[in-house]
Amino acid sequence: MELAILLVLPLPLGYFVRDRLAAYLAYVAVHSYVFTFQTMTLTKAWVGGDHSAFAKDPDAVEWAYGAVNLAFYAVGLTLVAAGRRLRARRTGRAAGVDLAAGDRA
C-alpha cells in the first residue's frame, strides 16, 4: 500500500501545491493514514496466525519493517521536493531570492 502511494502521490503534490509546507503536510497526512491502515491489516493477519510479515515472537522488534517504512517516507518527501524543483524549472522561476532586483531602475 505504501509503495503504491509512494509511486503516485508525492511528485504531483510537490508540482501542483504552491505552498511547500502544505505539500509536505499533505504527504505526511496521507502517508500516516496508509501506514496506520497497513500496520493494522498486518497485525490482524499476524493475530490470525499469518507470520509472513512479523515474527512469531511478540517480544521481537521488527527493525526491518520500520527501516523499510522509514525509507519509503524519506523517498516520498524527497519526491515532493523534486516535484517543487521541477515546477520551478518549468515555470522559469528560481527557487532563491533575486538579489539583483534592487539594482534595476
PABAGU-718573 format. One record per atom (N, C-alpha, C): residue number from 0; residue in three letters; chain; atom name; x, y, z. Coordinates in nm, 2 decimals, decimal comma, always signed. Layout:
[pt NUM "ALA" "A" "CA" [X Y Z]] ...
end
This chain:
[pt 0 "MET" "A" "N" [+0,08 -0,12 +0,00]] [pt 0 "MET" "A" "CA" [+0,00 +0,00 +0,00]] [pt 0 "MET" "A" "C" [+0,09 +0,13 +0,00]] [pt 1 "GLU" "A" "N" [+0,19 +0,13 +0,08]] [pt 1 "GLU" "A" "CA" [+0,27 +0,24 +0,09]] [pt 1 "GLU" "A" "C" [+0,35 +0,27 -0,04]] [pt 2 "LEU" "A" "N" [+0,39 +0,16 -0,10]] [pt 2 "LEU" "A" "CA" [+0,46 +0,17 -0,23]] [pt 2 "LEU" "A" "C" [+0,37 +0,23 -0,34]] [pt 3 "ALA" "A" "N" [+0,25 +0,19 -0,34]] [pt 3 "ALA" "A" "CA" [+0,15 +0,25 -0,44]] [pt 3 "ALA" "A" "C" [+0,14 +0,40 -0,42]] [pt 4 "ILE" "A" "N" [+0,12 +0,44 -0,29]] [pt 4 "ILE" "A" "CA" [+0,11 +0,58 -0,26]] [pt 4 "ILE" "A" "C" [+0,24 +0,65 -0,30]] [pt 5 "LEU" "A" "N" [+0,36 +0,59 -0,27]] [pt 5 "LEU" "A" "CA" [+0,49 +0,65 -0,30]] [pt 5 "LEU" "A" "C" [+0,50 +0,67 -0,45]] [pt 6 "LEU" "A" "N" [+0,45 +0,58 -0,53]] [pt 6 "LEU" "A" "CA" [+0,47 +0,60 -0,68]] [pt 6 "LEU" "A" "C" [+0,37 +0,70 -0,74]] [pt 7 "VAL" "A" "N" [+0,26 +0,72 -0,67]] [pt 7 "VAL" "A" "CA" [+0,15 +0,80 -0,73]] [pt 7 "VAL" "A" "C" [+0,15 +0,95 -0,67]] [pt 8 "LEU" "A" "N" [+0,17 +0,97 -0,55]] [pt 8 "LEU" "A" "CA" [+0,13 +1,09 -0,48]] [pt 8 "LEU" "A" "C" [+0,24 +1,20 -0,47]] [pt 9 "PRO" "A" "N" [+0,36 +1,17 -0,42]] [pt 9 "PRO" "A" "CA" [+0,45 +1,28 -0,38]] [pt 9 "PRO" "A" "C" [+0,49 +1,38 -0,49]] [pt 10 "LEU" "A" "N" [+0,53 +1,33 -0,61]] [pt 10 "LEU" "A" "CA" [+0,57 +1,41 -0,72]] [pt 10 "LEU" "A" "C" [+0,46 +1,51 -0,76]] [pt 11 "PRO" "A" "N" [+0,34 +1,46 -0,79]] [pt 11 "PRO" "A" "CA" [+0,23 +1,56 -0,82]] [pt 11 "PRO" "A" "C" [+0,20 +1,66 -0,71]] [pt 12 "LEU" "A" "N" [+0,21 +1,61 -0,58]] [pt 12 "LEU" "A" "CA" [+0,19 +1,71 -0,47]] [pt 12 "LEU" "A" "C" [+0,29 +1,82 -0,47]] [pt 13 "GLY" "A" "N" [+0,42 +1,78 -0,49]] [pt 13 "GLY" "A" "CA" [+0,52 +1,89 -0,50]] [pt 13 "GLY" "A" "C" [+0,51 +1,98 -0,62]] [pt 14 "TYR" "A" "N" [+0,46 +1,92 -0,73]] [pt 14 "TYR" "A" "CA" [+0,44 +2,00 -0,85]] [pt 14 "TYR" "A" "C" [+0,32 +2,10 -0,84]] [pt 15 "PHE" "A" "N" [+0,21 +2,05 -0,80]] [pt 15 "PHE" "A" "CA" [+0,08 +2,12 -0,81]] [pt 15 "PHE" "A" "C" [+0,05 +2,21 -0,68]] [pt 16 "VAL" "A" "N" [+0,10 +2,17 -0,57]] [pt 16 "VAL" "A" "CA" [+0,07 +2,25 -0,45]] [pt 16 "VAL" "A" "C" [+0,17 +2,36 -0,43]] [pt 17 "ARG" "A" "N" [+0,12 +2,49 -0,44]] [pt 17 "ARG" "A" "CA" [+0,22 +2,60 -0,44]] [pt 17 "ARG" "A" "C" [+0,29 +2,62 -0,30]] [pt 18 "ASP" "A" "N" [+0,22 +2,60 -0,19]] [pt 18 "ASP" "A" "CA" [+0,29 +2,62 -0,06]] [pt 18 "ASP" "A" "C" [+0,37 +2,49 -0,03]] [pt 19 "ARG" "A" "N" [+0,50 +2,51 +0,00]] [pt 19 "ARG" "A" "CA" [+0,58 +2,40 +0,03]] [pt 19 "ARG" "A" "C" [+0,54 +2,32 +0,16]] [pt 20 "LEU" "A" "N" [+0,51 +2,40 +0,26]] [pt 20 "LEU" "A" "CA" [+0,47 +2,33 +0,38]] [pt 20 "LEU" "A" "C" [+0,34 +2,25 +0,36]] [pt 21 "ALA" "A" "N" [+0,24 +2,31 +0,29]] [pt 21 "ALA" "A" "CA" [+0,12 +2,24 +0,26]] [pt 21 "ALA" "A" "C" [+0,15 +2,11 +0,18]] [pt 22 "ALA" "A" "N" [+0,24 +2,11 +0,09]] [pt 22 "ALA" "A" "CA" [+0,27 +1,99 +0,01]] [pt 22 "ALA" "A" "C" [+0,33 +1,88 +0,10]] [pt 23 "TYR" "A" "N" [+0,42 +1,92 +0,19]] [pt 23 "TYR" "A" "CA" [+0,48 +1,83 +0,28]] [pt 23 "TYR" "A" "C" [+0,38 +1,77 +0,38]] [pt 24 "LEU" "A" "N" [+0,30 +1,86 +0,43]] [pt 24 "LEU" "A" "CA" [+0,20 +1,81 +0,53]] [pt 24 "LEU" "A" "C" [+0,09 +1,72 +0,47]] [pt 25 "ALA" "A" "N" [+0,06 +1,75 +0,34]] [pt 25 "ALA" "A" "CA" [-0,04 +1,66 +0,27]] [pt 25 "ALA" "A" "C" [+0,02 +1,52 +0,26]] [pt 26 "TYR" "A" "N" [+0,15 +1,52 +0,22]] [pt 26 "TYR" "A" "CA" [+0,21 +1,39 +0,20]] [pt 26 "TYR" "A" "C" [+0,22 +1,31 +0,34]] [pt 27 "VAL" "A" "N" [+0,26 +1,39 +0,44]] [pt 27 "VAL" "A" "CA" [+0,27 +1,33 +0,57]] [pt 27 "VAL" "A" "C" [+0,13 +1,27 +0,62]] [pt 28 "ALA" "A" "N" [+0,03 +1,35 +0,59]] [pt 28 "ALA" "A" "CA" [-0,11 +1,31 +0,64]] [pt 28 "ALA" "A" "C" [-0,15 +1,18 +0,56]] [pt 29 "VAL" "A" "N" [-0,13 +1,18 +0,43]] [pt 29 "VAL" "A" "CA" [-0,17 +1,06 +0,36]] [pt 29 "VAL" "A" "C" [-0,08 +0,94 +0,39]] [pt 30 "HIS" "A" "N" [+0,05 +0,96 +0,41]] [pt 30 "HIS" "A" "CA" [+0,14 +0,85 +0,44]] [pt 30 "HIS" "A" "C" [+0,10 +0,80 +0,58]] [pt 31 "SER" "A" "N" [+0,07 +0,88 +0,68]] [pt 31 "SER" "A" "CA" [+0,04 +0,84 +0,81]] [pt 31 "SER" "A" "C" [-0,09 +0,75 +0,81]] [pt 32 "TYR" "A" "N" [-0,19 +0,79 +0,73]] [pt 32 "TYR" "A" "CA" [-0,31 +0,71 +0,72]] [pt 32 "TYR" "A" "C" [-0,28 +0,58 +0,66]] [pt 33 "VAL" "A" "N" [-0,21 +0,57 +0,55]] [pt 33 "VAL" "A" "CA" [-0,18 +0,45 +0,48]] [pt 33 "VAL" "A" "C" [-0,09 +0,36 +0,57]] [pt 34 "PHE" "A" "N" [+0,01 +0,42 +0,64]] [pt 34 "PHE" "A" "CA" [+0,09 +0,34 +0,73]] [pt 34 "PHE" "A" "C" [+0,01 +0,28 +0,84]] [pt 35 "THR" "A" "N" [-0,08 +0,35 +0,90]] [pt 35 "THR" "A" "CA" [-0,16 +0,30 +1,01]] [pt 35 "THR" "A" "C" [-0,25 +0,19 +0,96]] [pt 36 "PHE" "A" "N" [-0,32 +0,21 +0,84]] [pt 36 "PHE" "A" "CA" [-0,40 +0,11 +0,79]] [pt 36 "PHE" "A" "C" [-0,33 -0,02 +0,75]] [pt 37 "GLN" "A" "N" [-0,21 +0,00 +0,69]] [pt 37 "GLN" "A" "CA" [-0,13 -0,12 +0,66]] [pt 37 "GLN" "A" "C" [-0,08 -0,19 +0,78]] [pt 38 "THR" "A" "N" [-0,04 -0,12 +0,88]] [pt 38 "THR" "A" "CA" [+0,00 -0,19 +1,01]] [pt 38 "THR" "A" "C" [-0,11 -0,26 +1,07]] [pt 39 "MET" "A" "N" [-0,23 -0,20 +1,07]] [pt 39 "MET" "A" "CA" [-0,35 -0,27 +1,13]] [pt 39 "MET" "A" "C" [-0,38 -0,39 +1,06]] [pt 40 "THR" "A" "N" [-0,37 -0,39 +0,92]] [pt 40 "THR" "A" "CA" [-0,40 -0,51 +0,84]] [pt 40 "THR" "A" "C" [-0,30 -0,62 +0,87]] [pt 41 "LEU" "A" "N" [-0,18 -0,58 +0,87]] [pt 41 "LEU" "A" "CA" [-0,07 -0,68 +0,90]] [pt 41 "LEU" "A" "C" [-0,08 -0,74 +1,04]] [pt 42 "THR" "A" "N" [-0,12 -0,66 +1,14]] [pt 42 "THR" "A" "CA" [-0,13 -0,70 +1,28]] [pt 42 "THR" "A" "C" [-0,25 -0,80 +1,29]] [pt 43 "LYS" "A" "N" [-0,36 -0,77 +1,22]] [pt 43 "LYS" "A" "CA" [-0,48 -0,86 +1,22]] [pt 43 "LYS" "A" "C" [-0,44 -0,99 +1,16]] [pt 44 "ALA" "A" "N" [-0,36 -0,99 +1,05]] [pt 44 "ALA" "A" "CA" [-0,32 -1,12 +0,99]] [pt 44 "ALA" "A" "C" [-0,23 -1,19 +1,08]] [pt 45 "TRP" "A" "N" [-0,14 -1,12 +1,15]] [pt 45 "TRP" "A" "CA" [-0,04 -1,18 +1,25]] [pt 45 "TRP" "A" "C" [-0,12 -1,25 +1,36]] [pt 46 "VAL" "A" "N" [-0,22 -1,18 +1,42]] [pt 46 "VAL" "A" "CA" [-0,30 -1,24 +1,53]] [pt 46 "VAL" "A" "C" [-0,38 -1,36 +1,48]] [pt 47 "GLY" "A" "N" [-0,42 -1,36 +1,35]] [pt 47 "GLY" "A" "CA" [-0,49 -1,47 +1,29]] [pt 47 "GLY" "A" "C" [-0,40 -1,59 +1,26]] [pt 48 "GLY" "A" "N" [-0,26 -1,58 +1,28]] [pt 48 "GLY" "A" "CA" [-0,17 -1,69 +1,26]] [pt 48 "GLY" "A" "C" [-0,08 -1,67 +1,14]] [pt 49 "ASP" "A" "N" [-0,09 -1,57 +1,06]] [pt 49 "ASP" "A" "CA" [+0,00 -1,54 +0,95]] [pt 49 "ASP" "A" "C" [+0,13 -1,48 +1,00]] [pt 50 "HIS" "A" "N" [+0,24 -1,55 +0,98]] [pt 50 "HIS" "A" "CA" [+0,37 -1,50 +1,03]] [pt 50 "HIS" "A" "C" [+0,46 -1,45 +0,92]] [pt 51 "SER" "A" "N" [+0,40 -1,42 +0,80]] [pt 51 "SER" "A" "CA" [+0,49 -1,38 +0,69]] [pt 51 "SER" "A" "C" [+0,54 -1,23 +0,71]] [pt 52 "ALA" "A" "N" [+0,46 -1,15 +0,78]] [pt 52 "ALA" "A" "CA" [+0,50 -1,01 +0,79]] [pt 52 "ALA" "A" "C" [+0,58 -0,99 +0,92]] [pt 53 "PHE" "A" "N" [+0,54 -1,05 +1,03]] [pt 53 "PHE" "A" "CA" [+0,60 -1,04 +1,16]] [pt 53 "PHE" "A" "C" [+0,64 -1,17 +1,22]] [pt 54 "ALA" "A" "N" [+0,74 -1,17 +1,30]] [pt 54 "ALA" "A" "CA" [+0,79 -1,29 +1,37]] [pt 54 "ALA" "A" "C" [+0,69 -1,35 +1,46]] [pt 55 "LYS" "A" "N" [+0,70 -1,48 +1,49]] [pt 55 "LYS" "A" "CA" [+0,61 -1,54 +1,59]] [pt 55 "LYS" "A" "C" [+0,62 -1,49 +1,73]] [pt 56 "ASP" "A" "N" [+0,74 -1,44 +1,76]] [pt 56 "ASP" "A" "CA" [+0,77 -1,39 +1,90]] [pt 56 "ASP" "A" "C" [+0,71 -1,25 +1,91]] [pt 57 "PRO" "A" "N" [+0,62 -1,23 +2,00]] [pt 57 "PRO" "A" "CA" [+0,56 -1,10 +2,01]] [pt 57 "PRO" "A" "C" [+0,65 -0,99 +2,08]] [pt 58 "ASP" "A" "N" [+0,76 -1,04 +2,14]] [pt 58 "ASP" "A" "CA" [+0,86 -0,95 +2,20]] [pt 58 "ASP" "A" "C" [+0,97 -0,91 +2,11]] [pt 59 "ALA" "A" "N" [+0,97 -0,97 +1,99]] [pt 59 "ALA" "A" "CA" [+1,08 -0,93 +1,89]] [pt 59 "ALA" "A" "C" [+1,04 -0,80 +1,83]] [pt 60 "VAL" "A" "N" [+1,15 -0,72 +1,81]] [pt 60 "VAL" "A" "CA" [+1,13 -0,59 +1,75]] [pt 60 "VAL" "A" "C" [+1,15 -0,60 +1,60]] [pt 61 "GLU" "A" "N" [+1,06 -0,55 +1,52]] [pt 61 "GLU" "A" "CA" [+1,06 -0,56 +1,38]] [pt 61 "GLU" "A" "C" [+1,14 -0,45 +1,32]] [pt 62 "TRP" "A" "N" [+1,27 -0,46 +1,32]] [pt 62 "TRP" "A" "CA" [+1,36 -0,35 +1,27]] [pt 62 "TRP" "A" "C" [+1,35 -0,34 +1,12]] [pt 63 "ALA" "A" "N" [+1,33 -0,45 +1,05]] [pt 63 "ALA" "A" "CA" [+1,33 -0,44 +0,91]] [pt 63 "ALA" "A" "C" [+1,20 -0,37 +0,86]] [pt 64 "TYR" "A" "N" [+1,09 -0,40 +0,92]] [pt 64 "TYR" "A" "CA" [+0,96 -0,33 +0,89]] [pt 64 "TYR" "A" "C" [+0,97 -0,18 +0,91]] [pt 65 "GLY" "A" "N" [+1,03 -0,14 +1,02]] [pt 65 "GLY" "A" "CA" [+1,05 +0,00 +1,05]] [pt 65 "GLY" "A" "C" [+1,15 +0,07 +0,95]] [pt 66 "ALA" "A" "N" [+1,25 +0,00 +0,92]] [pt 66 "ALA" "A" "CA" [+1,35 +0,06 +0,83]] [pt 66 "ALA" "A" "C" [+1,30 +0,08 +0,69]] [pt 67 "VAL" "A" "N" [+1,22 -0,02 +0,64]] [pt 67 "VAL" "A" "CA" [+1,16 -0,01 +0,50]] [pt 67 "VAL" "A" "C" [+1,06 +0,10 +0,50]] [pt 68 "ASN" "A" "N" [+0,98 +0,11 +0,61]] [pt 68 "ASN" "A" "CA" [+0,88 +0,22 +0,61]] [pt 68 "ASN" "A" "C" [+0,94 +0,36 +0,62]] [pt 69 "LEU" "A" "N" [+1,05 +0,37 +0,70]] [pt 69 "LEU" "A" "CA" [+1,12 +0,49 +0,71]] [pt 69 "LEU" "A" "C" [+1,19 +0,53 +0,57]] [pt 70 "ALA" "A" "N" [+1,24 +0,43 +0,50]] [pt 70 "ALA" "A" "CA" [+1,29 +0,46 +0,36]] [pt 70 "ALA" "A" "C" [+1,18 +0,51 +0,27]] [pt 71 "PHE" "A" "N" [+1,06 +0,45 +0,27]] [pt 71 "PHE" "A" "CA" [+0,95 +0,49 +0,19]] [pt 71 "PHE" "A" "C" [+0,91 +0,64 +0,23]] [pt 72 "TYR" "A" "N" [+0,91 +0,67 +0,35]] [pt 72 "TYR" "A" "CA" [+0,88 +0,80 +0,40]] [pt 72 "TYR" "A" "C" [+0,98 +0,90 +0,35]] [pt 73 "ALA" "A" "N" [+1,11 +0,87 +0,36]] [pt 73 "ALA" "A" "CA" [+1,22 +0,96 +0,32]] [pt 73 "ALA" "A" "C" [+1,21 +0,98 +0,16]] [pt 74 "VAL" "A" "N" [+1,19 +0,87 +0,09]] [pt 74 "VAL" "A" "CA" [+1,19 +0,88 -0,06]] [pt 74 "VAL" "A" "C" [+1,07 +0,97 -0,10]] [pt 75 "GLY" "A" "N" [+0,95 +0,95 -0,03]] [pt 75 "GLY" "A" "CA" [+0,84 +1,03 -0,06]] [pt 75 "GLY" "A" "C" [+0,86 +1,18 -0,04]] [pt 76 "LEU" "A" "N" [+0,92 +1,21 +0,07]] [pt 76 "LEU" "A" "CA" [+0,95 +1,36 +0,10]] [pt 76 "LEU" "A" "C" [+1,05 +1,41 +0,00]] [pt 77 "THR" "A" "N" [+1,14 +1,33 -0,04]] [pt 77 "THR" "A" "CA" [+1,24 +1,37 -0,15]] [pt 77 "THR" "A" "C" [+1,17 +1,39 -0,28]] [pt 78 "LEU" "A" "N" [+1,07 +1,31 -0,31]] [pt 78 "LEU" "A" "CA" [+0,99 +1,33 -0,44]] [pt 78 "LEU" "A" "C" [+0,90 +1,45 -0,43]] [pt 79 "VAL" "A" "N" [+0,85 +1,49 -0,31]] [pt 79 "VAL" "A" "CA" [+0,78 +1,61 -0,30]] [pt 79 "VAL" "A" "C" [+0,87 +1,73 -0,34]] [pt 80 "ALA" "A" "N" [+0,99 +1,73 -0,28]] [pt 80 "ALA" "A" "CA" [+1,09 +1,83 -0,31]] [pt 80 "ALA" "A" "C" [+1,13 +1,83 -0,46]] [pt 81 "ALA" "A" "N" [+1,14 +1,71 -0,52]] [pt 81 "ALA" "A" "CA" [+1,17 +1,71 -0,66]] [pt 81 "ALA" "A" "C" [+1,06 +1,76 -0,75]] [pt 82 "GLY" "A" "N" [+0,94 +1,74 -0,71]] [pt 82 "GLY" "A" "CA" [+0,82 +1,80 -0,78]] [pt 82 "GLY" "A" "C" [+0,82 +1,95 -0,77]] [pt 83 "ARG" "A" "N" [+0,86 +2,01 -0,66]] [pt 83 "ARG" "A" "CA" [+0,87 +2,15 -0,64]] [pt 83 "ARG" "A" "C" [+0,98 +2,21 -0,74]] [pt 84 "ARG" "A" "N" [+1,10 +2,14 -0,74]] [pt 84 "ARG" "A" "CA" [+1,21 +2,18 -0,83]] [pt 84 "ARG" "A" "C" [+1,17 +2,17 -0,97]] [pt 85 "LEU" "A" "N" [+1,10 +2,07 -1,01]] [pt 85 "LEU" "A" "CA" [+1,06 +2,05 -1,15]] [pt 85 "LEU" "A" "C" [+0,96 +2,16 -1,19]] [pt 86 "ARG" "A" "N" [+0,87 +2,20 -1,10]] [pt 86 "ARG" "A" "CA" [+0,78 +2,31 -1,13]] [pt 86 "ARG" "A" "C" [+0,85 +2,44 -1,14]] [pt 87 "ALA" "A" "N" [+0,95 +2,46 -1,05]] [pt 87 "ALA" "A" "CA" [+1,02 +2,59 -1,06]] [pt 87 "ALA" "A" "C" [+1,10 +2,59 -1,19]] [pt 88 "ARG" "A" "N" [+1,16 +2,48 -1,23]] [pt 88 "ARG" "A" "CA" [+1,24 +2,48 -1,36]] [pt 88 "ARG" "A" "C" [+1,15 +2,50 -1,48]] [pt 89 "ARG" "A" "N" [+1,03 +2,44 -1,48]] [pt 89 "ARG" "A" "CA" [+0,94 +2,45 -1,59]] [pt 89 "ARG" "A" "C" [+0,88 +2,59 -1,60]] [pt 90 "THR" "A" "N" [+0,85 +2,65 -1,49]] [pt 90 "THR" "A" "CA" [+0,79 +2,79 -1,50]] [pt 90 "THR" "A" "C" [+0,90 +2,90 -1,51]] [pt 91 "GLY" "A" "N" [+1,03 +2,86 -1,50]] [pt 91 "GLY" "A" "CA" [+1,14 +2,95 -1,52]] [pt 91 "GLY" "A" "C" [+1,17 +3,04 -1,40]] [pt 92 "ARG" "A" "N" [+1,11 +3,00 -1,29]] [pt 92 "ARG" "A" "CA" [+1,13 +3,08 -1,16]] [pt 92 "ARG" "A" "C" [+1,24 +3,01 -1,08]] [pt 93 "ALA" "A" "N" [+1,33 +3,09 -1,04]] [pt 93 "ALA" "A" "CA" [+1,44 +3,04 -0,95]] [pt 93 "ALA" "A" "C" [+1,38 +3,02 -0,81]] [pt 94 "ALA" "A" "N" [+1,43 +2,93 -0,74]] [pt 94 "ALA" "A" "CA" [+1,38 +2,90 -0,60]] [pt 94 "ALA" "A" "C" [+1,43 +3,00 -0,50]] [pt 95 "GLY" "A" "N" [+1,54 +3,07 -0,53]] [pt 95 "GLY" "A" "CA" [+1,60 +3,16 -0,44]] [pt 95 "GLY" "A" "C" [+1,55 +3,30 -0,46]] [pt 96 "VAL" "A" "N" [+1,61 +3,39 -0,38]] [pt 96 "VAL" "A" "CA" [+1,58 +3,54 -0,39]] [pt 96 "VAL" "A" "C" [+1,66 +3,60 -0,49]] [pt 97 "ASP" "A" "N" [+1,60 +3,69 -0,57]] [pt 97 "ASP" "A" "CA" [+1,68 +3,77 -0,67]] [pt 97 "ASP" "A" "C" [+1,74 +3,89 -0,61]] [pt 98 "LEU" "A" "N" [+1,87 +3,88 -0,58]] [pt 98 "LEU" "A" "CA" [+1,93 +3,99 -0,51]] [pt 98 "LEU" "A" "C" [+1,96 +4,11 -0,60]] [pt 99 "ALA" "A" "N" [+1,96 +4,09 -0,73]] [pt 99 "ALA" "A" "CA" [+2,00 +4,19 -0,83]] [pt 99 "ALA" "A" "C" [+1,87 +4,28 -0,86]] [pt 100 "ALA" "A" "N" [+1,76 +4,24 -0,81]] [pt 100 "ALA" "A" "CA" [+1,63 +4,32 -0,84]] [pt 100 "ALA" "A" "C" [+1,64 +4,46 -0,79]] [pt 101 "GLY" "A" "N" [+1,71 +4,49 -0,68]] [pt 101 "GLY" "A" "CA" [+1,72 +4,63 -0,63]] [pt 101 "GLY" "A" "C" [+1,81 +4,71 -0,72]] [pt 102 "ASP" "A" "N" [+1,89 +4,66 -0,80]] [pt 102 "ASP" "A" "CA" [+1,98 +4,73 -0,89]] [pt 102 "ASP" "A" "C" [+1,91 +4,79 -1,01]] [pt 103 "ARG" "A" "N" [+1,80 +4,74 -1,05]] [pt 103 "ARG" "A" "CA" [+1,72 +4,78 -1,16]] [pt 103 "ARG" "A" "C" [+1,65 +4,91 -1,14]] [pt 104 "ALA" "A" "N" [+1,66 +5,00 -1,23]] [pt 104 "ALA" "A" "CA" [+1,59 +5,13 -1,21]] [pt 104 "ALA" "A" "C" [+1,47 +5,14 -1,30]] 
end
